[in-house]
Amino acid sequence: MPRRKATPAPVSVWDAVPDVVQAETLLKETQERLRALPPSPSPEQAQQEVVDAAVTAMRTEGAPIPSDIGERAAAAHVSALARYAERIALQTAVSSLQRRMPFLKSRGAKTVLTSLSAQLDEILAEVRVITGRSGRLVNGDAALAAGDPGVADYRRLGELVGAVDEIRSAQRAVYSETGDIGVLSTLYREGHDQFRGVRSEPLPADVLDVIRGQKPRGVPFLLFMADSGRAWLPVDVEELTEEARDAEDAGVPDDGRSTYWQRATTVADPPAPRPDHF
């Protein structure tokens, strides 16, 4: 029976959100049109250039101001108006699309993350099938000891590690568009975006090394993900911060300063009053 390959990550994490795809396409096309416009003066500049040329000719050559100077200046103004208006329209469109993009991505983020979460679950299910068939293939030696099927399974585990890398990268790309970078960095360092319950049940040191970027993700890490039953992919930033907040068990901030939880701060008791000395 042929092996099922992991669903590849999309070229853009937003490909599954039609509104974002449409807006990004329009933005790109509009920016290209704007860049393609040739340099052109504003209507006021074009009008002034006609006036300045007539005045210069009068001053240097003694030529009188043309009797139709008003018509000439007005014609230059009108001629420049269409090109100038087109530039203004395209600039306004680009600005509007750029301002709208965060809203569209925020609205579509859950769709993307839900899809990525499903892909991750499929990968972990396949890892469990492999370990059930060939055992814990933590390295090449274990794979060789398991024979040709073990070698093939170990190779497949390596492919799945790459798929998890892509999923986690896409996951964080989505979070970065919808959450506070400073808060997210703290959550990433503690592993909340990859495992549940990291406070109540601390992660092993070698797993933390991978989470913190000190070691690459490898087959042993993948096996830990599958075995622990704690690996997950929060489908929005709110779910991620809620997990961290529950783990911290420090209440919900009520001052509106941050969506992150507050840590308790110990304040020393004031010193006991001393009698005044006269």
Backbone as a ProteinNet text record, in pm:
[ID]
protein_1_A
[PRIMARY]
MPRRKATPAPVSVWDAVPDVVQAETLLKETQERLRALPPSPSPEQAQQEVVDAAVTAMRTEGAPIPSDIGERAAAAHVSALARYAERIALQTAVSSLQRRMPFLKSRGAKTVLTSLSAQLDEILAEVRVITGRSGRLVNGDAALAAGDPGVADYRRLGELVGAVDEIRSAQRAVYSETGDIGVLSTLYREGHDQFRGVRSEPLPADVLDVIRGQKPRGVPFLLFMADSGRAWLPVDVEELTEEARDAEDAGVPDDGRSTYWQRATTVADPPAPRPDHF
[TERTIARY]
84.9	0	87.9	68.2	156	140	250	246.7	177.2	102.4	42.3	144.6	166.6	260	190	266.4	209.6	168.7	58.8	13.2	116.4	167.3	269.5	210.9	294	249.6	228.7	128.7	104.3	217.6	226.6	329.8	314.7	192.2	162.7	69	93.5	7.2	-136	-154.8	-287.5	-360.8	-306.5	-369.9	-510.3	-536.9	-667.2	-771.9	-734.6	-828.5	-854.6	-966.9	-992.6	-986.8	-1039.1	-1038.9	-896.7	-807.2	-668.7	-599.2	-624	-564.8	-607.9	-736	-786.5	-722.9	-717.1	-660.3	-511.6	-437.6	-295	-272.3	-358.5	-347.2	-374.3	-480.7	-512.9	-402.9	-348.5	-241.6	-118.6	-80.3	35.7	13.4	-102.7	-132.2	-135.4	-194.7	-204	-66.7	16.3	152.1	232.7	214.7	284.7	239	109.8	58.6	115.7	123.7	175.5	323	401.4	543.9	564	470.6	485.3	449.6	386.7	350.3	475.7	485.2	601.2	595.9	710.8	709.6	626.9	550.6	468.4	445.3	436.5	413.3	268.2	245.9	108.2	45.4	-87	-151	-100.3	-80.8	-31.7	109.4	194	330.3	329.8	246.1	239	191.4	91.5	40.1	147.4	218.9	320.5	436.6	469.9	578.6	547.9	421.3	382.3	397.6	350.4	360.8	506.4	588.3	728.9	802.7	770	835.4	802.6	676.8	637.9	706.3	713.4	778.1	928.3	991.9	1134.1	1161.3	1075.9	1093	1076.5	985.1	966.3	1088.7	1142.7	1254.2	1384.4	1410.1	1537.8	1533.8	1417.3	1408.7	1320.6	1254.6	1166.4	1036.3	1003	878.4	760.9	652.2	535.9	470.1	399.9	324.9	218.3	210.9	113.4	-28.5	-104.9	-243.1	-327	-284.4	-359.3	-290.5	-212.2	-138.5	-232.9	-351.8	-447.5	-491.3	-520.5	-562.2	-448.9	-326.6	-211.9	-190.5	-192.9	-171	-282.6	-406.5	-518.4	-508.8	-466.7	-452.1	-346.3	-234.8	-130.7	-182.8	-261.8	-321	-411.2	-497.8	-591.8	-518.9	-415.8	-340.2	-272.7	-224.1	-154.2	-252.3	-374.7	-470.1	-500.7	-520.3	-556.1	-444.6	-319.3	-207.1	-191.1	-205.4	-191.3	-302.9	-426	-539.1	-523.3	-470.6	-448.9	-348.3	-241.7	-142.5	-205.5	-283.8	-349.4	-443.5	-518.1	-612.5	-539.8	-429.3	-355	-289.5	-235.1	-174.4	-278.9	-396.6	-504.7	-547.9	-554.5	-593.7	-491.6	-362.7	-257.7	-267.2	-281.5	-290.7	-411.8	-524.1	-646.1	-630.3	-572.9	-553.7	-456.6	-350.8	-253.6	-316.7	-403.7	-470.4	-571.8	-632.1	-734.3	-674.6	-551.8	-492.8	-488.1	-447.1	-445.9	-583.3	-688.7	-824	-857.9	-828.5	-859.4	-781	-654.7	-572.7	-618.2	-656.5	-707.3	-834.2	-921.3	-1047.3	-1023.8	-920.8	-895.7	-793.2	-731.8	-624.1	-669.8	-789.1	-836.2	-851.7	-893.3	-905.5	-770.8	-668.4	-533.7	-482.2	-493.5	-438.6	-513.3	-642.1	-717.9	-669.9	-641.8	-588.8	-451.3	-366	-232.3	-241.1	-333.9	-351.4	-392.6	-480.9	-524.1	-407.4	-323.7	-206.2	-111.5	-92.1	-4.6	-59.8	-189.8	-251.4	-231.5	-243.2	-222.9	-79.1	14.7	155.4	181.2	130.1	154.1	86.8	-27.5	-93.2	-7.5	52.7	138.8	263.6	318	435.2	400.8	283.9	244.4	227.6	179.6	169.8	309.2	402.6	539.8	604	590	651.7	584.4	455.1	387.4	436.8	480.6	527.7	676.9	757.7	903.7	971.8	895.6	957.2	1008.7	1077.3	1128.2	1260.1	1250.8	1368.8	1434.7	1505.6	1560.5	1682.6	1746.8	1865.2	1883.9	1987.8	2013.1	2046.1	2115.2	2150.9	2025.2	1930	1804.7	1730.8	1739	1672.5	1737.4	1870.5	1940.9	1909.2	1898.3	1867.8	1728.8	1640.4	1504.1	1491.1	1600.9	1597.2	1546.2	1523.6	1480.6	1353.2	1250.7	1131.6	1163.5	1254.4	1293.4	1365.5	1451.7	1523	1425.2	1328.1	1227.1	1144	1108	1030.2	1111.2	1239.8	1324.3	1337.4	1348.6	1354.9	1225.2	1112.6	984	973.7	1025.1	1024.2	1102.4	1212.9	1289.5	1208.1	1130.2	1042.8	938	885.6	783.1	840.5	965.4	1030.8	1030.3	1064.5	1061.9	922.6	821.8	683.4	643.4	687	657.2	727.5	850.9	921.7	839.6	786	707.8	579.3	514.3	389.5	415.3	517.8	547.8	588.4	661.3	699.8	576.4	484.2	360.6	276.7	270.9	196.4	245.1	375.5	428.9	414	417.1	394.3	254.4	155.7	19.1	10.2	67.7	64	124.8	234.6	304.2	218.2	119.6	30.3	-86.1	-108.5	-229.6	-201.5	-76.7	-45.8	70.1	94.1	202.9	334.2	433.8	558.7	630	629.8	697.3	634	502.1	431	455.9	447.2	465.7	604.7	705.9	842.9	854.2	788.8	789.5	717.4	604.7	528.7	607.9	676.2	757	869.8	937.2	1052.7	1012.1	892	847	778.5	752.9	696.5	546.3	477.2	330.4	267.1	334.2	275.6	291.6	369.6	394.5	343.1	338	294.4	202.2	106.2	18.7	86.2	42.2	80	227.8	298.6	444	481	387.1	414.8	394.9	282.5	253.1	343.1	386.7	475.4	589	698.6	808.8	859.4	897.8	950.5	1095	1138.6	1277.4	1374.7	1496.1	1594.9	1625.1	1636.3	1669.6	1554.6	1432.3	1316.2	1316.9	1347.8	1356.9	1466.4	1576.4	1684.6	1634.4	1548.7	1491.7	1394.9	1309.1	1209.3	1276.9	1389.2	1458.1	1560.3	1559	1644.8	1790.1	1821	1959.3	1998.3	1898.4	1920.4	1809.8	1840	1734.1	1634.7	1514.8	1414.4	1459.5	1451.8	1495.3	1395.9	1432.7	1343.6	1312.6	1411.2	1377	1272.2	1282.6	1184.3	1046.8	1044.7	918.8	855.5	935.9	884.3	828.8	898	847.4	712.6	698.9	571.6	459.4	486	382.4	353.9	458.9	442.1	378.1	410.5	368.1	217.2	153.4	11.6	-16.9	86.6	69.8	95.7	146	174.3	43.8	43.8	-76.5	-40.6	-141.9	-124.5	-247.1	-233.6	-347.3	-401.7	-533.5	-592.9	-613.8	-575.5	-569.7	-483.7	-444.4	-357.6	-428.6	-560.6	-635.5	-626.4	-637.8	-627.4	-486.8	-387.6	-248.8	-226.5	-268.1	-247.4	-331.8	-448.6	-532.3	-462.5	-398.9	-322.7	-211.4	-139	-31	-85.1	-197.6	-257.1	-303.2	-364.1	-406.8	-287	-178.9	-58.4	1.7	-4.2	52.9	-34.4	-169.7	-265.8	-245.1	-237.1	-214.6	-325.5	-438.9	-550.8	-543.7	-643.5	-655.5	-627	-541.1	-515.4	-641.9	-658.9	-779.3	-747.9	-622.9	-588.1	-579.1	-602	-603.1	-467.8	-358.6	-227.3	-175.3	-219	-162.2	-261.1	-256	-338.6	-270.8	-149.2	-72.9	-113.7	-80.2	-113	-16.6	-56.9	28.6	95.2	218.7	288.2	270.7	261.8	249.7	380.5	371.6	490	485.1	592.4	599.9	644.7	567.9	601	639.4	756.5	804	716.4	697.2	621.5	697.1	624.9	693.9	758.2	865.8	931.9	841.3	859.6	778.8	812.8	712.7	740.6	832	918.7	1009.6	970.8	992.5	955.5	1040.5	978.1	1051.4	1149.8	1260.6	1361.1	1366.5	1355.1	1357.2	1495.5
-119.6	0	123.9	217	333.3	422.4	485.7	575.7	705.6	757.2	887.8	993.5	1085.9	1194.4	1306.8	1371.8	1483.1	1594.6	1658.9	1769.3	1880.4	1923.2	2028.5	2161.3	2242	2375	2458.4	2547.6	2628.7	2726.2	2774.1	2872.1	2993.5	3037.3	3144.2	3087.3	3123.4	3070.6	3121.4	3226.3	3285.3	3235.5	3138	3088.9	3033.2	2989.7	2929.8	3034.3	3161.8	3268.4	3354.5	3332.6	3403.6	3555.5	3611.8	3757.6	3812.3	3740	3784.2	3768.8	3657.6	3634.8	3745	3775.2	3879.6	4014.9	4048.9	4178	4185.8	4075.3	4075.7	4088.9	4023.2	4033.7	4176.4	4235	4373.6	4469.5	4445.9	4532.7	4524.5	4402.7	4386.1	4452.2	4430.3	4488.1	4641	4694.3	4839.5	4901.8	4837.1	4887	4885.4	4781.1	4774	4886.3	4912.4	5022.7	5156	5172.4	5297.9	5316.8	5208.7	5218.3	5245.7	5199.3	5214.6	5354	5435.8	5570.2	5653.9	5723.1	5809	5931.8	5992.4	6115.3	6223	6296.9	6403	6510.7	6637.2	6746.8	6749	6813.1	6835.6	6939.7	6949.5	7052.8	7193.5	7221.1	7353	7377.2	7273.2	7287.7	7309.9	7231.7	7246.4	7386.7	7435.7	7570.2	7674.9	7657.8	7755	7755.1	7638.7	7631.6	7717.7	7718.1	7801.5	7949.3	7986	8126	8167	8080.5	8113.8	8129.9	8043.8	8053.7	8185.7	8230	8357.4	8474.1	8470.2	8578.9	8582.3	8467.6	8462.8	8520.1	8482.4	8536.3	8687	8740.3	8883.9	8951.5	8891.9	8952.9	8944.5	8835.7	8815.9	8856.2	8846.6	8873	8992.9	9047.5	9161.5	9123.3	8994.8	8949.9	8982.5	9031.9	9060.8	8930.7	8942.9	8826.4	8793.1	8667	8630.9	8667.6	8709.6	8747.7	8628.4	8508.3	8387.8	8312.2	8382.5	8315.7	8239.3	8296.5	8227.2	8094.9	8097.1	7973.3	7870	7918.1	7825.9	7762.6	7844.6	7793.2	7697.5	7734.7	7647.2	7514.2	7518.3	7395.6	7304.4	7363	7283.4	7222	7299.7	7249.5	7129.1	7144.4	7036.4	6913.5	6936.6	6825.1	6741.9	6809.2	6737.4	6676.5	6723.5	6682.8	6533.6	6476.3	6334.6	6245.6	6274.7	6192.5	6205.9	6326.8	6351.5	6281.5	6290.5	6227	6075.3	6018.2	5874.1	5833.1	5911.5	5880.2	5887.5	5991.5	6006	5888.3	5848.2	5737	5607.6	5580.6	5456.9	5461.2	5575.3	5587.4	5566.1	5621.3	5604.4	5458.4	5391.4	5250.9	5163.6	5188.7	5112.5	5132.4	5256	5285.1	5217.4	5219.8	5157.7	5007	4943.3	4798	4759.1	4836.2	4806.2	4818.4	4917.6	4933.1	4822.2	4770.5	4667.3	4528.4	4507.8	4374.5	4313.7	4388.4	4327.4	4276.7	4350.4	4305.5	4175.3	4168.7	4047.7	3927.7	3950.2	3839.9	3796.5	3892.8	3858	3775	3813.7	3741	3601.5	3585.5	3457	3369.2	3421.4	3346.9	3211.2	3205	3078.9	2971.8	3011.7	2915.2	2852.6	2937	2888.2	2798.3	2845.6	2770.8	2640	2638.3	2513.5	2410.2	2454.6	2364.2	2311.4	2400.5	2358.3	2261.2	2286.5	2197.4	2057.7	2052.2	1922.3	1849.2	1923.4	1861.8	1806.3	1882.4	1835.7	1708.8	1704.1	1583.8	1463.1	1483	1373.2	1321.9	1413.5	1374.1	1292.8	1340.8	1270.3	1133.5	1123.3	992.8	897.5	949	863.3	821.3	912.6	878.5	764.1	767.8	661.4	527.4	532.7	409.1	353.4	440.1	396.2	335.8	402.3	349.3	219.7	208.1	82.7	-31.4	0.3	-101.3	-131.3	-27.1	-44.4	-6.5	38.2	79.2	222.1	263.3	400.4	410.1	459.6	472.1	606.8	614.6	743.9	784.5	688.2	722.4	616.8	637.5	545.9	406	393.6	260	179.6	246.2	177.2	137.7	221.9	191.3	70.8	66	-47	-176.5	-165.9	-286.3	-339	-252.6	-293.4	-346.4	-348.4	-401.2	-300.1	-346.9	-257.7	-180.6	-244.6	-166	-53.8	-82.2	19.6	135.4	104.3	209.9	296.9	234	309.9	395.9	340.4	417.4	534.3	512.3	618.9	732	693.5	794.5	875.8	806.9	875	968.8	926.3	1014.2	1142.3	1129.8	1248.7	1342.7	1286.2	1368.8	1439.8	1369.8	1428.8	1539.8	1526.8	1635.7	1762.6	1748.6	1863.4	1922.5	1835	1883.4	1960.3	1911.8	1983.1	2118.1	2123.3	2251.5	2353	2309.3	2398.9	2443.5	2350.8	2383.8	2484.5	2460.9	2552.3	2689.6	2692.7	2820.7	2896.7	2826.5	2889.3	2936	2854.1	2888.9	3021.6	3035.9	3158.6	3277.2	3250.9	3359.7	3417.1	3330.1	3376.8	3452.5	3395.8	3463.8	3603.9	3616	3744.6	3853.3	3811.7	3908.3	3948.3	3872.9	3895.2	3913.5	3903.4	3914.9	4008.6	4035.2	4121.2	4042.2	4094	4020	3994.9	4093.4	4075.6	3965.6	3964.5	3859.8	3724.1	3719.4	3592.4	3534.7	3620.3	3571.3	3498.4	3551	3484.6	3350.6	3348.2	3224.1	3119.2	3162.7	3069.4	3010.1	3095.4	3048.7	2942.9	2953.6	2857.6	2736.5	2742.8	2627.3	2617.8	2725.3	2720.9	2699.5	2745.1	2731.2	2590.5	2504.9	2370.2	2259.8	2286.6	2184.1	2245.4	2166.1	2207.9	2177.7	2249.8	2218.2	2225.5	2320.1	2324.5	2375.8	2433.4	2477.3	2362.7	2295.4	2188.2	2067.2	2047.1	1934.3	1985.6	2030.3	2091	1998.7	2057.9	1982.2	1939.9	1826.2	1783.5	1887.2	1888.4	1988.7	1982	1859.7	1850.4	1900.1	1884.8	1937.4	2090	2146.2	2291.2	2348.7	2275	2321	2339.7	2248.1	2259.6	2376.9	2386.8	2494.6	2630.9	2642.9	2772.1	2794.8	2706.4	2726.5	2690.7	2621.2	2583.4	2454.3	2376.5	2254.7	2244.8	2183.8	2168.1	2060.6	2072.5	1968.2	1841.6	1728.6	1602.1	1492	1369.1	1255.7	1234.1	1240.9	1223.1	1324.3	1448.2	1550.1	1514.1	1466.3	1424.8	1310.2	1214.5	1102.2	1150.7	1247	1302.5	1369.7	1444.2	1507.6	1405.1	1295.2	1193.2	1117.9	1089.6	1009.7	1089	1217.9	1295.7	1318.4	1323.2	1355.5	1500.6	1581.5	1723	1818	1767.3	1853.8	1908.9	2037	2098.3	2218.5	2275.9	2397.4	2484.9	2584.7	2672.6	2738.6	2742.5	2790.7	2941.5	3011	3157.2	3204.1	3330.4	3384.6	3382.9	3402.3	3401.3	3265.1	3157.6	3023.4	2999.4	3050.3	3036.6	3109.4	3234.9	3310.8	3257.4	3200.8	3141.3	3020.6	2939.9	2826.1	2873.2	2976	3028.6	3091.1	3159.2	3222.8	3117.5	3010.3	2902.3	2837.8	2823.7	2762.4	2849.8	2981.1	3074.9	3088.6	3077.3	3086.9	3214.5	3325.2	3453.1	3552.9	3506.9	3597.4	3668.8	3751.4	3824.1	3970.9	4036.4	4178.4	4259.6	4360.7	4442.3	4586.4	4616.2	4754	4779.7	4676.1	4694.8	4716.7	4699.2	4728.6	4617.8	4495.6	4385.3	4271.2	4192.6	4072.6	3956.6	3978.2	3874.3	3874.4	3770.2	3764.1	3850.6	3883.7	3960	3866.2	3894.3	3818.4	3890.8	3812.9	3873.2	3941	4058.2	4132	4147.4	4105.4	4116.9	4256.7	4323.8	4458.2	4450.9	4502.4	4496.9	4582.5	4535.9	4614.8	4743.4	4854.2	4979.2	4965.9	5038.8	5028.9	5080.7	5024.4	5067	5212.2	5288.1	5428.7	5438.3	5539.7	5562.4	5691.2	5699.9	5824.4	5940.3	6058.6	6178.7	6216.7	6272.9	6321.9	6473	6539.4	6684.3	6733.6
0	0	0	-93.5	-100.7	21.4	61.3	175.7	138.3	232.2	212	245.7	155.4	181.3	255.4	341.7	416.5	321	354.3	271.2	274.9	159.9	162.5	205.2	269.4	307.3	181.9	181.7	63	37.7	-85.9	-119.9	-30.7	-7.8	87.2	192.5	317.4	423	407.9	329.2	314.2	190.8	120.6	-1.7	23.1	145.7	176.5	213.2	210.2	247.6	124.2	54	-71.9	-60.6	48.6	63	67.5	136	144.3	9.1	-58.2	-190.1	-286.4	-285.7	-375.1	-342.8	-214.3	-175	-208.5	-184.9	-217.2	-367.7	-447.2	-593	-638.6	-586.6	-622.1	-579.3	-461.2	-412.2	-502.3	-538.1	-624.7	-760.7	-820.2	-951.1	-944.9	-839.4	-825.8	-803.6	-723.1	-701	-831.2	-912.4	-1040.3	-1133.5	-1136.7	-1219	-1171.7	-1040.8	-985.6	-1022	-1010.6	-1044.7	-1193.8	-1277.1	-1422	-1471.2	-1388.5	-1433	-1455.8	-1568.1	-1591.4	-1501.6	-1471.8	-1391.5	-1461	-1385	-1443.8	-1339.5	-1384	-1289.3	-1242.9	-1132.4	-1088.9	-1180.7	-1182.1	-1265.3	-1232.5	-1104.1	-1064.8	-1118	-1111	-1162.8	-1313.6	-1385.8	-1531.2	-1569.4	-1499.2	-1524.5	-1497.3	-1386	-1349.2	-1447.5	-1501.3	-1598.9	-1721.8	-1768.9	-1883.5	-1848.4	-1729	-1685.4	-1672	-1608.3	-1588	-1721.4	-1818.2	-1948.7	-2016.4	-2007.1	-2068.8	-2000.4	-1867.6	-1793.6	-1823.1	-1832.5	-1864.1	-2002.8	-2099.6	-2235.3	-2236.3	-2159.6	-2151.8	-2092.4	-1984.7	-1915	-1995.3	-2062.1	-2132.1	-2279.1	-2338.7	-2482.6	-2515.6	-2416	-2440.1	-2505.3	-2505.4	-2567.7	-2476.8	-2531.6	-2447.2	-2399.8	-2288	-2238.4	-2342.2	-2389.5	-2493.4	-2450.6	-2547.7	-2517.4	-2472.2	-2513	-2475.2	-2362	-2279.2	-2172.2	-2078.3	-2056	-1969.5	-2027.3	-2158.4	-2223.3	-2223.4	-2250.4	-2252.2	-2113.6	-2011.6	-1875.7	-1836.3	-1874.3	-1840.4	-1913.3	-2041	-2118.1	-2056.4	-2010.2	-1945.1	-1816	-1742.9	-1618.2	-1645.8	-1746	-1778.4	-1831.1	-1912.8	-1970	-1861.2	-1759	-1650.8	-1550.6	-1552.8	-1449.8	-1452.7	-1571.9	-1581.1	-1528.3	-1567	-1519.4	-1368	-1319.4	-1176.4	-1098.1	-1149.5	-1082	-1079.5	-1186.7	-1188.8	-1081.3	-1066.6	-963.6	-824.2	-800.4	-670.2	-644.8	-747.7	-731.6	-697.1	-766.9	-740.9	-603	-563.9	-431.2	-321.5	-342.5	-244.6	-236.8	-350.8	-353.1	-280.5	-305	-237	-85.9	-43.9	99.1	161.7	92	143.9	156.9	56.3	61.3	171.5	189.4	295.1	432.8	450.4	580.5	604.7	499.3	512.9	534	489.2	493	633.7	737.8	871.7	914.9	881.7	916.3	845.3	715.2	639.4	692	725.8	777.1	915.2	996.6	1129.2	1116.9	1024	1005.2	946.9	864.6	799.8	868.9	976.4	1041.1	1092.6	1149.2	1207.1	1100.3	979.4	869.8	838.1	829	797.3	909	1032.6	1145.3	1169	1146.1	1159.2	1058.8	935.7	834.2	873.8	923.7	966.7	1084.1	1176.4	1290.9	1245	1146.1	1093.5	1027.7	954.9	893.1	998.7	1106.4	1213.8	1277.1	1300.1	1358.4	1267.7	1137.2	1042.7	1050.1	1059.8	1067.3	1194.2	1307.1	1433.1	1432.1	1369	1357	1274.8	1168.5	1086.8	1163.5	1244.3	1325.8	1420.5	1480.5	1573.4	1501.4	1378.3	1299.1	1273.9	1240.7	1212.3	1336.6	1450.9	1572.6	1616	1589.1	1620.5	1533.7	1413	1319.5	1336.8	1354	1352.9	1483.5	1583.1	1708.2	1702	1807.6	1815.6	1739.3	1618.7	1532.3	1558.5	1671.9	1713.1	1632.8	1564.9	1484.8	1375.6	1294.3	1184.8	1229.9	1343.3	1392.3	1425.8	1490.4	1523.6	1396.5	1293	1166.4	1099.9	1099.4	1038.6	1112.1	1243.7	1321.7	1290.5	1243.2	1210.8	1069	991.8	856.5	754.7	634.1	525.4	557.6	616.7	652.6	750.7	844.2	941.1	874.5	778	706.1	629.4	564.3	489.9	584.9	699.8	796.1	852.3	876.7	929.4	827	701	594.6	592.6	609.9	611.8	731.3	845.8	962.6	934.9	863.6	827.1	739.6	647.2	562.8	647.5	746.1	831.5	919.6	958.8	1032.3	947.3	819.7	729.8	716.2	711.8	701.9	827.1	944.4	1069.2	1070.5	1021.7	1012.4	932.5	819.6	734.2	803.6	871.6	940.8	1052.5	1132.4	1242.5	1189.6	1080	1020.3	973.3	908	861.9	981	1084.7	1205.8	1262.7	1277.3	1335.6	1241	1111.8	1015.8	1033	1057.4	1079.6	1211.9	1317	1446.7	1437.1	1363	1355.9	1292.5	1212.5	1147.1	1237.5	1344.9	1425	1573.3	1617	1759.1	1785.8	1912.6	1955.5	1953.6	1882	1863.3	1996.4	2084.5	2213	2295.6	2303	2376.7	2312.7	2179.6	2109.4	2134.1	2137.9	2159.6	2292.4	2394.7	2525.4	2519.9	2451.8	2439.8	2362.9	2257.9	2178.5	2263	2338	2415	2516.9	2570	2670.1	2606.8	2475.4	2405.8	2407.7	2449.2	2456.1	2319.7	2214.5	2080.1	2024.2	2091	2040.2	2131.5	2262.3	2357.7	2461.9	2505.2	2614.8	2748.8	2850.5	2987.5	3017.3	2957.2	2977.2	3115.9	3187.7	3324.3	3423.3	3410.2	3505.3	3483.7	3360	3328.6	3239.8	3300.5	3223.6	3113.2	3004.5	2891.6	2918.2	2862.3	2878.1	2822	2875.1	2836.1	2686.5	2630.3	2487.6	2401.1	2448.9	2375.4	2380.7	2497.9	2510.4	2421.3	2406.5	2318.4	2175.6	2131.6	1996.7	1990	2088.2	2091.8	2088.5	2157.6	2167.3	2057.3	1957.2	1840.8	1861.2	1970.1	1996.9	1926	1885	1806.7	1702.5	1587.2	1486.8	1529.7	1478	1501.9	1429.9	1497.1	1438.2	1468.2	1430.3	1451.6	1599.7	1692.2	1833.3	1881.2	1834.4	1871.9	1817.1	1692.8	1631.1	1710	1752.2	1830.4	1964.7	2025.8	2151.6	2129.2	2020.5	1988.8	1982.8	1913.7	1895.6	2024.9	2101.4	2223.2	2337.2	2346.2	2462.4	2466.3	2350.1	2345.9	2378.5	2388.7	2426.8	2310.5	2200.3	2086	2029.8	1995.1	1940.1	1855.9	1793	1715.2	1742.1	1828.7	1859.8	1733.9	1720.7	1595.8	1594	1700.5	1696.7	1813.2	1809.5	1913.7	2048.4	2047.8	2173.4	2241.4	2163.2	2221.1	2275.4	2204	2248.3	2380.5	2389.4	2512.4	2626.5	2593.8	2698.5	2760.1	2676.6	2727.3	2820.5	2778	2860.9	2988.5	2979.7	3096.8	3197.3	3147.2	3235.5	3303.1	3225.8	3282.3	3390.2	3368.6	3464.9	3588.1	3565.8	3675.8	3755.2	3682.4	3750	3722.7	3674.5	3652.9	3520.3	3495.6	3370.2	3396.1	3315.5	3338.1	3319.3	3404.4	3393.1	3357.4	3324.9	3293.4	3143.9	3062.1	2918	2856.5	2932.6	2877	2787.4	2808.2	2731.8	2726.9	2619.3	2611.1	2682.7	2728.8	2798	2945.1	3017.8	3158.4	3238.7	3360.8	3449.6	3549	3580	3683.1	3817	3926.4	4058.6	4095.2	4157	4198.8	4349.9	4416.4	4561.8	4598.7	4683.2	4727.6	4874.8	4906.7	5044.7	5135.2	5260.4	5357.1	5388.3	5409.4	5444.6	5581.4	5606.1	5737.2	5848.9	5966.5	6081.6	6115.3	6155.5	6190.1	6311	6308.1	6421.2	6490.7	6621.7	6694	6645.7	6642.1	6601	6710.6	6668.5	6762.9	6755.1	6866.8	6867.8	6905.1
[MASK]
++++++++++++++++++++++++++++++++++++++++++++++++++++++++++++++++++++++++++++++++++++++++++++++++++++++++++++++++++++++++++++++++++++++++++++++++++++++++++++++++++++++++++++++++++++++++++++++++++++++++++++++++++++++++++++++++++++++++++++++++++++++++++++++++++++++++++++++++++++++

